[in-house]
């Protein structure tokens, strides 16, 4: 891998983030209706309306505002929340930790399901593990987070009272949200892993390794799994988007104080600067993950760097 | 395939029956009845039959998901074919636009749009279509590029057919298989997104929705968990139906 390639990928990612900002700014500016009406209601006093107009810089044309906002965003200044009257970046900073914890735990749950079922299923296609694994993947993919969450909640928090209904008070409070999020996104990874391992299993390199006397776990992991991993890293990155979107719903179900719940509250409070800042931060994280996955995929499988198929 | 179509058929029948029957009236004396006699799924806190509300909610989901998918598929594949055939600046512009939209998770985009414009039926359809077109554009573009080198397309060009005719008569029909598969999965995703938005309070407030019913039921999760669970799991059956159709279309396209 040359030095130029990672740099170019990072450049594309930055350009995408800037474009996302402009897209959101354009959506805010071009949707019909006065943002002041949206935020204060049409009966607001003229003085309050004027103050908000000045604060949001609404009298300058929107491209200028978008560019100014972008300049601020790049230096970490995302403006002020109207609803909470505090800097958007500070509010996001406070909620970053809970969302990162939830996303990380959800990710672990997802791959804790996908790795064993995908590898074992792919190694014995059509076997019992494979059939159950594939059925699970199809079912979980179709089940919305707002179904899985209440289901787990009523089983483990209400009926058995093992776990709290929601909130952020204890470490066990993380368990149900993480399970909801993780089970929900485990399907695509499981299926891709299964396909990958099933394809590798028939490869000449596996036969050769077997002939050399390699067997058992080493054969499955080193020869069956590793070549199947590069596309998996890409799917894991794409999953991150589903993870972020899922977090919005899961955090709302379990009253988890993260970015997603803040976004829903900001929308309910019609707090445009906060909504814009949150969307930007969430999208940037995803774009960064995708760039990272691209680079990691090239490192795992050098054929991808030449534009070939893994 | 059959199972998927059957489930969707049942939903349509239920929706139709609910639309033709009397509107579920508020009757506080009958509030929060358990499932059983009178109302198959029990009643909600206002005494309305949950089964009827769910049938209406399924109708709303289809009313939003199907047009949104259709719009996304039409706009996306048109742009994709255009990008694939033209190449150059047009191609670059369409690819760039699709990657920017793809950089925003679909639900976030729909959430933002619904919040800005106000959650109405048309807004939700437009928002989901806007979030959905890039996938179709990407698919159509790469398939078009692959097809552009095929003998029958080269022959059509060599025969002097106008570009538009090559596009509509030669390329589009070969693309259709791939796009139908994607359309089935997009429709499933749109049902999920509609439910999610309604769950978050951003659905069309004038219509029953499975997501909104779940959010409402969640308040009674201790005493009447079926109020949240039934509409939520019902959403899953609808999504599953579209995904099963997608699976079998994909298997058919692979040739088995």
Interface residues (C-beta under 8 A of the other chain):
Chain A: X16 X17 X19 X20 X23 X24 X27 X28 X31 X32 X33 X38 X138 X139 X141 X142 X143 X144 X145 X146 X147 X150 X151 X153 X154 X158 X165 X241 X242 X244 X245 X248 X249 X252 X253 X263 X264 X267 X268 X270 X275 X279 X282 X283 X286 X287
Chain B: X96 X99 X100 X101 X103 X104 X105 X106 X107 X108 X111 X112 X113 X115 X116 X117 X118 X188 X192 X195 X196 X199 X200 X201 X202 X211 X214 X215 X217 X218 X221 X222 X225 X228 X229 X232 X233 X235 X236 X239 X240 X243 X244 X247
